Every structure is written in C-alpha cells, then in structure tokens.
Amino acid sequence: MIGRRTFLTGATAATAMTALSPAYGVGKADAALRATLDGLAKLDSPAARLKELRGINSQGLSPGALLDLEAAREGLAIDARIAQIMPFGHLGRSPYSVTPTVGAWREPGAADAADRIAADTAAIRAEAAAGIILPRDALDRTVAGIAKASAGATGSVAAALAEQGRLLSSLAPRAGEPGVGRLPRGANYFNLLIDRQFGGRDASAIHRRVLAKAQDVAAEADELLARSGYAGKTTGERFRAAFRDPRFLYPDSEEGRDRAVADMNRWLGRARARLPRLFDSLPPECAHVAVRRMTPVEEAAKKGGYRVLPSSDGTPGSYFVDLSDIRRRPDWSLASVVHHELLPGHMVQMPLDVRANSHAIRAEYTTGFQEGWAIYAEELMARQGAFAGNDRARLGFLHWLMFRLCRSVIDTGVHGERWSVREARETLERMQGEPAFFATFDQDIQRVCLEPGARVGEALAWLALADRCGHGATADLSRRHRAAIADGRLRLTSLDRRMLRNSRGKSIR
C-alpha cells in the first residue's frame, strides 16, 4: 500500500479490505438491488424502469450499491423526459438513427442486415417528417459510406442499402447546419443530454463559464508564449509556432521514441512520489504502472495510444503512447499526458472503478466522470507545483487544458448557441491553434456535431471535481479524493452528498 492510512476508509486494515471488495454479494440489500437492476432490461421504457425502482429502500445498501441506485433513478428520470420530447434516434445520445458512424449499413454482412437496414430507413423517414435531418456534412458522408457498402453487397442487402442511400440523398436540400438546439424542443433536449452525462443543466450558463475559463487559460498561455519568444496575432498562432520549434522536437528515429518514453517515465516517477500527499493509501496496483512503446507493427499502423489497466493479481498497468508522428509531439507536451493517462489520472481512478464492481447502469449515467477525473488530475498536479520552474511543461499543460475547454465550448456553441461549423473552426484556430495529436480540428467538430453534450459532460465533471476537491487545504485532499473515487464513478448529486458527509466527519453513505 502507498501511504500510512487506508485509502478507502481511513480506519483499520480490516475495514479497508471490506471497502476494497466488490460492492455486491456482501449483503442481502445489495444482492436484491442488483437483481432488480438486472431485470430492468426486460422493461420497454425508461418510465417503466423508473417505476420499478420507486419502492426500493436504500437502508442497508453498501456505499457502492447506493451510488448505483442514485445513478439509476436520476438517469432513468432524465431518459423518461427525453423520450417524451425526442422519441427519435438513439435515446440519450443522438436524435439521428443513422450517421456516418452508426447504423445497420455499417454491417452489411450481418445475417439480418437487410431487415435492420430497412428498419433504419423507416426511422429516417419518421425523423425527417418531424424535421430531424442529418446536418449536410454528416449526411453527405453517410451517403458516401452507404454507396461504398453497396458496391460489395448483393440481393436484398444491396436493395436495402440503395433505398436508404436514395432517401438520404433526397433529404440533402433540407439539410442544414448542425446543432440539436435548432430542432423542435431542441434546447430542452440538449439540456437533458448534458444532465444525463454527469449532472448539470443550462447550456447557456455552462457555455459562458467554460468560455471564461478558456480565456483565462489563453491569458496565461500568452504570457508564457511571449516570454519564450513565440509571435502571432492570436493565442492559436503562438501555440502553432511553439509546436514547430525544432529545439524541442524528438528525432524521428528509434532513439527519439525511446527518449520520449524515458522522459515520460521520469515524469511518472515524480508523480508517483506525490501520491501519498494526495491520497491516504491506494491499492498497490494503482502505482504499478509505466509508459511503454508500442510494437513496431502498431507504430507502423499508426495505432492510437491505449491503456492496459493494472490488476490486483500483479499485472502491471501500461500506457502505450502513440509516437508514430513523433515530430508533432514536442517534449514539453508529454508531461501532462502522464498525469492524465497514468498518475493521478486514469490509472488511479479506473482500477478503483473496477474494484467497485458497479452495475452497468451506473456507467450509463456517469459517462462524463472518467474523463473529467483525468482532466482534474492534470490540473491537480499543476496546482501541486508539478510544473513549477518549468515554463515549457506548464505550456504543455495549458495547451491540453485549452483542448479540453475548446471541445466543450464548441459543443455548447454548436448545440446551444447555434454556431455554424465555420464559427466552431474559427474558435479552435484562434484559441487552441494546434490540434490534439490524435484528432484533427475537422474530426473534433464532426464528433461534437453528432455527439451532443458528450464533451460538455467531461468538462462539467472536471470543473465539479476542481470546485469540490481541488481547492482548500492540501491536508484535506485525501479525504475529498476518497469521497470522489473510492466507490467508483458517480454523478454530481452523489459527489455533493459524499463531500457534505465527509466535511461533517461522517462515513460515506
């Protein structure tokens, strides 16, 4: 164990082992709740599922089971309202049944492909009759994808694909700018989508807060960029100049990639040494992690970075970093990646999530939390002085922060403020300047247009954690962190309840 006291309870080692055990199978109340949650899938509507939970008494539930119940009740109530105002597309995710990345057209070889494609075509007609049509760019990309799929199809599948392609093409004159706020009852729908991610409403207020935070980050970045000699008319232009400074780029070679991994592991070592100040104690697997290179085959295929979580059986955790285009990753941009992907980010929170053994329904209604914690971890390390005296590493942190903020700004901008794609792109160019390594500006905008609220949910979880955990005396951090992640991911109301109980010195319930 890391540290002197037990992380999950702050009490005896025996109590810690109980808290670290799976959340279910210990008590009858937990087992009964899990059985009820498992049975919800048989019911045909969120309202029916919510009704099934009304008579459940929370008395006797473990902390983790209580979080499951709270998430299920809140999330299903939101879904019931969504179903009333937007009975189209994929509930809680998108008003569109078919997109460039979603739909039966993407699996033309499936046994029931023709029937599923035909059902999607009927859904597209119903959506169009209600004024719900894919934005023009997404529509064109979907039509192109269907045409490609049709080329290799035969028989009834080919006929179903052709019909779907014709229908979508016929809707092109009615397709316009993206943004669910433009749809009937779209503003209310967008607020509900945001609430579903983690908690929080009022897209306009969120937009103003995140934009103000981005402007503060830009002001600090401008100061550092100017001090480093980078010129430009906007923050984005100055960031682009910094990213292209050859003094800080790794060689495009085996030696250069090995050096980048070694540098990241040095940052990881410093982060590991800080853990006892931030957490009472953690399961040992959380610290048993390292940055590693991908295989030559993976690097040649330009595979994106990925994680292998540590486990209690001694399997180490790894972050395999994407260095295929290493000249786009200056050395100062990698320190914050370590804090986000490893310590104290995903490799702290995600193993605890696994140990919590939460029900799948909780994951459905806490989708913003996991990424929100990792963003918070970056900011936490900055506040703890990880970048003190190192302007370049802090600049990397600020650029990653700007990336997260800009994603949220264009999410609320497109869906809440009715921004055009051009306005979203101009914002990214002006404020962020350089795209994230793994996503171009066009890719980010396309995803935001078709996944309303997702990026906002991540930002809200981060800001909520920063508000409730990141401020105040360092001595209180371990207690606040325990409340935030000890029993797995959680929603905003659960976070607030646990923080309140901890502030009063009570057990987490």
C-alpha positions in Angstrom: 0.0 0.0 0.0 1.1 3.6 -0.6 0.9 5.8 2.4 0.3 5.3 6.0 -3.5 5.0 6.3 -6.2 3.1 4.4 -7.4 5.0 1.3 -11.0 3.8 1.2 -11.9 4.1 4.9 -9.2 5.9 6.8 -9.6 3.3 9.5 -8.3 -0.2 10.1 -6.8 -2.6 7.6 -9.7 -5.0 8.0 -12.2 -2.3 7.2 -10.1 -1.3 4.2 -10.3 -4.9 2.8 -14.1 -4.8 3.1 -14.3 -1.5 1.3 -12.0 -2.7 -1.4 -14.1 -5.8 -2.0 -16.7 -5.9 -4.8 -19.7 -3.8 -4.0 -22.1 -6.8 -4.3 -22.5 -10.2 -2.7 -21.9 -8.9 0.8 -25.4 -8.1 2.0 -29.0 -9.1 1.1 -29.9 -5.5 0.3 -27.1 -5.2 -2.3 -28.0 -8.6 -3.9 -31.7 -7.6 -4.1 -30.8 -4.3 -5.7 -28.5 -5.9 -8.3 -31.2 -8.4 -9.2 -33.7 -5.5 -9.7 -31.3 -3.5 -11.8 -30.5 -6.6 -13.9 -34.2 -7.1 -14.5 -34.8 -3.5 -15.8 -33.6 -4.5 -19.3 -36.8 -6.5 -19.7 -39.0 -3.4 -19.4 -39.7 -1.4 -22.6 -39.4 2.2 -21.4 -37.4 4.4 -19.0 -40.7 5.4 -17.2 -41.5 1.7 -16.6 -37.9 1.1 -15.3 -38.0 4.1 -13.1 -41.3 2.9 -11.6 -39.7 -0.4 -10.7 -37.1 1.4 -8.5 -39.6 3.6 -6.6 -40.2 1.1 -3.8 -36.6 0.3 -3.1 -35.3 1.3 0.3 -31.7 2.5 0.4 -31.4 1.3 4.0 -28.7 -1.4 4.3 -27.1 -0.7 1.0 -23.3 -0.5 0.7 -21.8 2.8 -0.5 -21.3 1.4 -4.0 -24.8 0.0 -4.3 -26.2 3.3 -3.1 -24.4 5.0 -5.9 -25.9 2.6 -8.4 -29.4 3.3 -7.1 -28.9 7.0 -7.2 -27.5 7.0 -10.7 -30.2 4.7 -11.9 -33.0 6.8 -10.5 -31.6 10.1 -11.8 -30.7 8.8 -15.2 -33.9 7.0 -15.8 -35.9 10.1 -14.8 -33.9 12.1 -17.4 -34.4 9.4 -20.1 -38.1 9.4 -19.4 -38.2 13.1 -20.1 -36.1 12.7 -23.2 -38.4 10.0 -24.5 -41.3 12.4 -24.3 -39.7 15.3 -26.2 -37.4 13.4 -28.6 -38.7 9.9 -29.4 -36.3 9.6 -32.3 -32.7 8.3 -32.9 -30.8 6.7 -30.0 -32.2 7.6 -26.6 -29.9 9.9 -24.6 -27.2 10.0 -27.3 -28.4 11.4 -30.7 -31.6 12.3 -32.5 -30.4 10.5 -35.6 -30.8 6.8 -36.2 -28.2 6.7 -38.9 -25.0 8.7 -39.1 -21.5 8.2 -40.7 -20.6 6.0 -37.7 -23.9 4.5 -36.6 -26.4 2.3 -38.4 -27.0 -1.2 -39.8 -25.5 0.0 -43.1 -22.1 -0.4 -41.4 -22.6 -4.2 -41.0 -23.9 -5.3 -44.4 -22.6 -8.9 -43.8 -24.8 -9.5 -40.8 -27.4 -12.3 -41.1 -30.3 -9.9 -40.6 -28.7 -6.9 -42.4 -31.5 -6.3 -44.9 -34.2 -6.1 -42.3 -32.2 -3.9 -40.0 -31.2 -1.5 -42.8 -34.9 -1.3 -43.8 -35.9 -0.5 -40.2 -33.3 2.2 -40.1 -34.7 3.6 -43.4 -38.2 3.7 -41.8 -36.7 5.6 -38.8 -35.0 8.1 -41.1 -38.4 8.8 -42.8 -40.1 9.3 -39.4 -37.3 11.6 -38.2 -37.5 13.7 -41.4 -41.2 14.0 -41.1 -40.6 15.6 -37.6 -37.9 17.9 -39.0 -34.9 15.9 -37.8 -32.4 15.6 -40.7 -28.7 15.0 -40.5 -26.6 18.1 -41.0 -25.4 18.4 -44.6 -21.8 17.4 -44.0 -22.8 14.3 -42.0 -25.5 13.4 -44.5 -23.0 13.5 -47.4 -20.5 11.4 -45.5 -23.2 8.9 -44.7 -24.4 8.7 -48.3 -20.8 8.1 -49.4 -20.3 5.4 -46.9 -23.6 3.6 -47.9 -22.5 3.8 -51.6 -19.2 2.1 -50.7 -21.0 -0.6 -48.7 -23.4 -1.1 -51.6 -20.6 -1.9 -54.0 -19.8 -5.1 -52.2 -23.4 -6.1 -51.4 -25.9 -8.3 -53.2 -29.5 -9.3 -53.2 -31.8 -7.9 -50.6 -29.0 -6.2 -48.7 -27.9 -4.3 -51.8 -31.6 -3.2 -52.4 -32.0 -2.1 -48.8 -28.8 0.0 -49.0 -29.8 1.5 -52.3 -33.1 2.6 -50.9 -31.5 4.1 -47.8 -29.0 6.0 -49.9 -31.7 7.4 -52.2 -33.8 8.5 -49.2 -30.9 10.3 -47.6 -29.8 11.9 -50.9 -33.4 13.2 -51.3 -33.2 14.9 -47.9 -30.0 16.8 -48.8 -31.8 20.0 -49.9 -33.4 20.2 -46.4 -30.2 19.5 -44.5 -28.5 22.5 -42.9 -26.1 23.4 -40.1 -25.6 21.0 -37.2 -26.9 21.6 -33.7 -29.7 19.9 -31.8 -30.8 23.3 -30.5 -32.2 24.0 -34.0 -34.6 21.1 -33.7 -38.1 21.2 -32.3 -37.7 21.4 -28.5 -34.0 21.1 -29.1 -32.9 23.5 -26.4 -34.6 21.4 -23.7 -33.3 18.2 -25.3 -29.7 19.5 -25.2 -30.0 20.4 -21.5 -31.3 16.9 -20.8 -28.4 15.3 -22.7 -25.9 17.4 -20.7 -27.6 16.4 -17.4 -27.5 12.7 -18.4 -23.7 12.8 -18.8 -23.0 13.6 -15.2 -25.3 16.3 -13.9 -25.9 20.0 -14.5 -28.2 22.0 -16.7 -28.5 25.3 -18.5 -26.3 25.1 -21.6 -26.0 28.9 -21.9 -24.6 29.3 -18.4 -22.2 26.4 -19.0 -21.1 28.0 -22.2 -20.3 31.3 -20.5 -18.4 29.6 -17.7 -16.2 27.4 -19.9 -15.5 30.2 -22.3 -14.4 32.4 -19.5 -12.1 29.6 -18.2 -10.7 29.2 -21.7 -10.0 33.0 -21.9 -8.1 32.8 -18.5 -6.0 29.9 -19.8 -5.3 31.8 -23.0 -4.1 34.8 -21.0 -1.6 32.7 -19.0 -0.5 30.9 -22.2 0.0 34.2 -24.0 2.3 35.3 -21.2 4.4 32.1 -21.3 4.5 32.1 -25.1 5.6 35.7 -25.3 8.3 35.0 -22.7 9.5 32.1 -24.8 9.7 34.3 -27.9 6.8 33.0 -29.9 4.9 35.5 -32.0 1.4 35.6 -33.6 -1.8 37.6 -33.7 -3.7 35.1 -31.6 -3.1 32.5 -28.9 -3.6 29.8 -31.5 -0.9 31.2 -33.8 1.5 31.4 -31.0 0.8 27.8 -30.0 1.4 26.7 -33.5 4.8 28.4 -33.6 5.7 26.7 -30.3 4.8 23.3 -31.6 7.0 23.7 -34.6 10.1 24.9 -32.7 12.7 22.3 -33.7 14.7 22.7 -30.5 12.1 20.7 -28.6 11.2 18.0 -31.1 12.3 14.4 -30.8 14.2 12.8 -33.7 12.0 10.7 -35.9 14.0 7.6 -35.0 14.2 4.6 -32.6 16.4 6.7 -30.3 14.0 9.6 -30.4 11.0 7.4 -29.5 12.9 5.7 -26.7 13.9 9.0 -25.3 10.3 10.3 -25.3 9.2 7.2 -23.4 12.1 7.6 -20.9 11.2 11.3 -20.4 7.5 10.4 -19.7 8.6 7.7 -17.2 10.7 10.3 -15.4 7.6 12.5 -15.0 5.7 9.4 -13.9 8.3 8.7 -11.1 7.9 12.3 -9.8 4.1 11.9 -9.9 4.3 8.6 -8.0 6.3 10.3 -5.3 3.5 12.8 -4.8 0.7 10.2 -4.3 1.0 9.9 -0.5 0.2 13.7 -0.2 -2.9 13.3 -2.4 -4.3 10.0 -1.2 -4.3 8.3 2.1 -3.4 5.0 0.6 -4.1 3.2 -2.7 -4.3 -0.4 -3.8 -0.7 -1.3 -4.9 -1.7 -1.8 -8.5 -2.5 1.9 -8.9 1.2 2.7 -8.7 2.4 -0.4 -10.6 2.2 1.4 -14.0 4.6 2.6 -16.7 4.7 4.3 -20.1 5.7 1.9 -22.8 6.3 1.9 -26.5 4.0 0.2 -29.0 5.2 -2.7 -31.1 6.8 -1.8 -34.4 3.6 -3.2 -36.1 1.4 -1.0 -34.0 3.5 2.1 -34.7 3.6 1.4 -38.4 -0.2 1.1 -38.4 -0.4 4.4 -36.5 -2.5 2.9 -33.8 -3.8 5.3 -31.3 -2.5 5.4 -27.7 -4.1 2.9 -25.4 -4.1 1.6 -21.8 -3.8 -1.7 -20.1 -5.1 -1.4 -16.6 -3.1 -2.8 -13.7 -4.8 -5.5 -11.6 -4.6 -6.9 -8.1 -3.0 -10.1 -9.4 0.2 -8.2 -10.1 -0.3 -7.5 -13.8 1.3 -4.1 -14.3 -0.6 -1.2 -15.9 0.7 0.4 -19.1 0.1 3.3 -21.2 1.2 2.6 -24.8 1.9 6.0 -26.2 1.4 6.8 -29.9 4.7 8.1 -31.2 4.2 7.3 -34.9 4.3 11.0 -35.9 6.8 12.0 -33.2 7.7 15.3 -34.8 4.2 16.5 -33.8 4.9 15.8 -30.1 7.3 18.3 -28.6 8.9 17.2 -25.4 7.0 19.8 -23.3 3.7 18.4 -24.4 4.1 15.0 -22.8 4.3 15.7 -19.1 0.6 16.5 -18.8 -0.2 13.3 -20.8 1.5 11.3 -18.0 -0.8 12.9 -15.3 -3.9 12.4 -17.4 -3.3 8.9 -18.6 -1.5 7.5 -15.6 -0.9 9.2 -12.3 -3.0 10.5 -10.7 -5.4 10.2 -13.6 -6.9 7.2 -15.3 -4.6 4.7 -13.6 -5.8 5.8 -10.2 -9.5 6.2 -10.9 -10.1 3.3 -13.3 -8.7 0.5 -11.1 -10.8 1.7 -8.3 -13.8 1.7 -10.7 -13.0 -2.0 -11.5 -12.8 -2.8 -7.8 -16.1 -1.1 -7.1 -17.9 -3.6 -9.4 -20.6 -1.1 -10.1 -23.7 -2.0 -12.1 -23.6 -1.2 -15.8 -26.5 1.2 -15.4 -24.3 3.5 -13.3 -21.7 3.7 -16.1 -24.6 4.7 -18.5 -25.4 7.8 -16.4 -21.9 8.9 -15.4 -20.2 9.0 -18.8 -18.5 12.3 -18.2 -16.9 11.3 -14.9 -14.0 9.2 -16.0 -12.6 11.7 -18.5 -13.5 14.5 -16.1 -11.3 12.9 -13.3 -8.3 12.6 -15.7 -8.6 16.3 -16.7 -8.9 17.2 -13.0 -5.7 15.1 -12.4 -3.8 17.3 -14.8 -4.9 20.5 -13.1 -4.4 19.0 -9.6 -0.7 18.3 -10.4 -0.3 21.8 -11.7 -1.7 23.2 -8.5 0.6 20.9 -6.5 3.6 22.5 -8.2 4.5 19.7 -10.7 5.4 22.3 -13.3 7.0 24.9 -11.0 10.0 26.4 -12.6 9.4 24.6 -16.0 7.6 27.0 -18.3 7.7 24.6 -21.2 6.0 21.8 -19.3 3.4 24.2 -18.0 2.8 25.4 -21.5 2.0 21.8 -22.5 -0.4 21.6 -19.6 -2.1 24.8 -20.7 -2.5 23.6 -24.3 -4.0 20.3 -23.2 -6.4 22.3 -21.0 -7.3 24.5 -23.9 -8.0 21.5 -26.0 -10.5 20.2 -23.4 -12.1 23.6 -23.0 -12.4 24.3 -26.7 -14.1 20.9 -27.2 -16.7 21.9 -24.6 -17.0 25.5 -26.0 -17.8 24.2 -29.5 -20.2 21.6 -28.1 -22.3 24.3 -26.3 -21.6 26.7 -29.2 -23.0 24.4 -31.9 -25.8 22.8 -30.0 -26.8 25.6 -27.6 -25.7 28.9 -29.3 -26.4 27.8 -32.9 -22.9 28.3 -34.1 -22.1 27.3 -37.6 -19.3 24.8 -38.4 -17.3 27.8 -39.6 -17.6 29.6 -36.2 -16.6 26.4 -34.4 -13.5 26.0 -36.6 -12.5 29.7 -36.2 -12.7 29.3 -32.4 -10.4 26.3 -32.5 -7.9 28.0 -34.8 -8.0 31.2 -32.7 -7.7 29.7 -29.2 -6.2 26.2 -29.5 -4.2 26.7 -32.7 -2.7 23.3 -32.8 -5.0 20.2 -32.9 -4.6 17.4 -30.4 -2.2 14.8 -31.6 -4.9 12.2 -32.1 -7.7 14.3 -33.7 -7.8 17.0 -36.4 -10.0 20.0 -35.9 -12.4 18.6 -38.6 -12.6 15.3 -36.7 -13.3 17.0 -33.4 -16.0 19.2 -35.0 -17.6 16.2 -36.7 -17.8 14.3 -33.4 -19.2 17.2 -31.5 -21.9 17.7 -34.1 -23.1 14.1 -33.8 -22.5 13.5 -30.0 -24.3 16.5 -28.4 -23.4 17.0 -24.8 -20.6 14.5 -24.5 -17.7 17.0 -24.3 -19.7 19.2 -22.0 -20.2 16.4 -19.6 -16.5 15.8 -19.4 -15.8 19.4 -18.7 -18.6 19.7 -16.1 -17.2 16.6 -14.2 -13.7 18.1 -14.2 -14.9 21.6 -13.0 -17.1 20.0 -10.3 -14.2 17.9 -9.1 -11.9 21.0 -9.1 -14.5 23.1 -7.2 -15.1 20.4 -4.6 -11.7 18.7 -4.3 -9.0 20.9 -5.7 -9.5 24.0 -3.6 -8.7 24.3 0.1 -6.0 22.9 2.3 -3.8 20.2 0.9 -4.2 18.3 4.2 -7.9 17.7 3.3 -7.2 16.4 -0.2 -7.0 12.7 0.6 -10.4 12.8 2.4 -12.0 14.7 -0.6 -10.4 12.3 -3.1 -11.7 9.3 -1.1 -15.2 10.7 -1.3 -14.9 11.3 -5.1 -13.5 8.0 -6.3 -13.4 5.3 -3.6 -16.5 3.5 -4.8 -16.3 4.1 -8.5 -17.6 6.9 -10.7 -20.6 8.9 -9.6 -23.0 11.7 -10.6 -22.9 15.3 -9.4 -25.6 14.9 -6.8 -23.8 11.9 -5.3 -20.5 13.7 -5.3 -22.0 16.6 -3.4 -23.7 14.3 -0.9 -20.5 12.5 -0.2 -18.5 15.7 0.1 -21.0 17.0 2.6 -20.9 13.9 4.8 -17.1 13.9 4.7 -17.0 17.6 5.8 -19.1 16.6 8.8 -16.8 13.7 9.6 -19.4 11.0 8.8 -18.9 7.8 7.0 -19.7 7.7 3.2 -23.3 6.5 2.8 
